[in-house]
Structure formats: C-alpha cells, structure tokens
Amino acid sequence: MSRFVVLFMKDVLGDNGRESEVCQSCLEVDAEDEQDATERAKQKFCRDQALYDWSLHADRIQVRAADFPS
C-alpha cells in the first residue's frame, strides 16, 4: 500500500468580494491507488464531519502521493 494526502477543497467568497479556495480538511490515507485513496478519504471525512455526503462541505478533492524523504 502507498500513502496519499487527500485535500477537500471549497470555493468561498471573501469579505473583499473575491472568490478564494479553502482547504476544508487534509487527510493522510494508506491505499492501493489514487481512486482507493479518494474513496477511503471520503468515508473518513464523512465520519469525522458527521455527514452523509462529502460534497456538503467541499467542492472538489485533490489527491497527491505522500512524499517521504529517503
């Protein structure tokens, strides 16, 4: 298994009237691939936030392989 960093991102309107991107949550998950990491992170995000659908608090998901120094 590999380790992935999964970000739940949301677009919000700031006080200045401009749209900005905010990270709602950052999770590290162990998974076989990016798709598996996304599904595992969705489940954890929903559990942690007491939601039935992750998209209630985020607009999109970004998945990156975790970088560990050798």
HUCOR-V612176 format. One record per backbone hydrogen bond with DSSP energy under -0.5 kcal/mol. CO is the residue of the C=O (numbers start at 1). NH is the residue of the N-H. E is the energy in kcal/mol with one decimal. If there is no record, write none. Layout:
co=CO nh=NH e=E
co=CO nh=NH e=E
//
This chain:
co=2 nh=31 e=-2.9
co=3 nh=66 e=-2.5
co=4 nh=6 e=-0.5
co=4 nh=29 e=-2.5
co=5 nh=7 e=-0.5
co=5 nh=64 e=-2.5
co=6 nh=27 e=-2.8
co=7 nh=9 e=-0.7
co=7 nh=62 e=-2.5
co=8 nh=24 e=-3.2
co=8 nh=25 e=-1.0
co=9 nh=59 e=-3.3
co=9 nh=60 e=-1.9
co=10 nh=12 e=-0.5
co=10 nh=22 e=-3.2
co=12 nh=14 e=-0.6
co=12 nh=20 e=-3.0
co=14 nh=17 e=-1.8
co=18 nh=14 e=-3.1
co=20 nh=12 e=-3.0
co=22 nh=10 e=-2.7
co=22 nh=24 e=-0.7
co=25 nh=8 e=-2.5
co=27 nh=6 e=-3.3
co=27 nh=29 e=-0.5
co=29 nh=4 e=-3.1
co=31 nh=2 e=-2.7
co=33 nh=37 e=-2.4
co=34 nh=38 e=-2.5
co=35 nh=39 e=-2.1
co=36 nh=40 e=-2.5
co=37 nh=41 e=-2.5
co=38 nh=42 e=-2.4
co=39 nh=43 e=-2.0
co=40 nh=44 e=-2.1
co=41 nh=45 e=-3.1
co=42 nh=46 e=-2.4
co=43 nh=47 e=-2.2
co=44 nh=48 e=-3.0
co=45 nh=49 e=-2.3
co=46 nh=50 e=-0.7
co=46 nh=51 e=-2.5
co=47 nh=50 e=-0.7
co=53 nh=56 e=-1.7
co=54 nh=57 e=-1.8
co=54 nh=58 e=-0.8
co=60 nh=9 e=-2.6
co=62 nh=7 e=-3.0
co=64 nh=5 e=-3.2
co=66 nh=68 e=-0.6
//
